[in-house]
Amino acid sequence: MRKAMSTVEMEDGTIYGPVRILYIDKLKCERAARNNGWNMQTDEITLSGFLAWAALTRTGVITMPYEEFIESVADVMTEVQDIDHEDPTKAA
């Protein structure tokens, strides 16, 4: 299993995250992409910013509207991490 983590640097130097991007954030992003005509294959930077905003607003870290958020962002980094799960069938 893998998890996506997003970290955002704002223009004022504030760092938010890392915050985990959940399935609900991806669904919101997909809906926004359809409504705004974003291409899910070629608009990677736009989608990365939206996913970060969705995760940060879902967790209550920020409350600003999306348009205000993107005007204030210096950079967004998304990292995919492996989740280590012990095999429960292995004997100790």
C-alpha positions in Angstrom: 0.0 0.0 0.0 1.2 3.5 -0.7 0.1 6.9 0.6 0.5 10.3 -0.8 1.7 13.1 1.5 1.6 16.8 0.5 3.7 19.6 1.9 3.0 23.3 1.0 5.2 26.3 1.4 3.3 29.6 1.4 4.8 32.9 0.0 5.1 34.2 3.6 7.3 31.2 4.5 4.7 29.2 6.4 5.0 25.4 5.9 1.9 23.2 6.0 2.2 19.5 6.2 3.0 16.9 5.4 -0.7 16.1 5.2 -2.0 12.8 3.8 -4.1 13.0 0.7 -7.1 10.7 1.2 -9.6 9.2 -1.3 -12.2 11.9 -0.5 -9.6 14.5 -1.5 -9.0 12.7 -4.8 -12.8 12.6 -5.5 -13.1 16.3 -4.8 -10.2 16.9 -7.2 -11.8 14.8 -9.9 -15.1 16.7 -9.6 -13.3 20.0 -9.7 -11.3 18.9 -12.8 -14.5 18.0 -14.6 -16.2 21.3 -13.6 -13.2 23.4 -14.6 -12.1 21.6 -17.7 -8.7 20.4 -16.2 -7.0 17.5 -17.9 -6.3 14.7 -15.4 -3.3 13.6 -17.5 -1.6 16.9 -18.4 -2.6 19.4 -15.6 -0.4 17.8 -12.9 0.6 21.0 -11.2 -2.9 22.3 -11.0 -4.1 18.9 -9.6 -1.3 18.7 -7.1 -2.2 22.2 -5.7 -5.9 21.3 -5.5 -5.2 18.0 -3.7 -3.0 19.8 -1.2 -5.7 22.4 -0.6 -8.4 19.7 -0.3 -6.4 17.8 2.3 -5.4 21.0 4.3 -9.0 22.2 4.4 -10.4 18.8 5.3 -8.0 18.6 8.3 -8.9 22.2 9.3 -5.3 23.4 8.9 -6.5 26.2 6.5 -9.9 27.7 5.8 -9.1 29.9 2.8 -10.9 29.4 -0.5 -9.0 27.6 -3.2 -8.4 30.7 -5.4 -6.9 32.6 -2.4 -4.8 29.5 -1.5 -3.2 29.2 -5.0 -2.4 32.9 -5.1 -0.5 32.5 -1.9 1.4 29.3 -2.5 5.2 29.4 -3.2 5.5 25.6 -3.8 3.7 22.3 -3.4 5.5 18.9 -3.0 3.7 15.6 -3.1 5.6 12.5 -2.0 4.3 8.9 -2.3 5.4 6.7 0.6 5.2 2.9 1.0 3.2 1.8 4.1 5.1 -1.0 5.8 2.7 -3.7 7.0 4.0 -6.7 8.8 2.8 -10.0 7.3 0.5 -11.3 10.1 1.0 -14.9 8.8 4.8 -14.8 9.6 5.7 -16.6 12.9 7.7 -14.7 15.4 
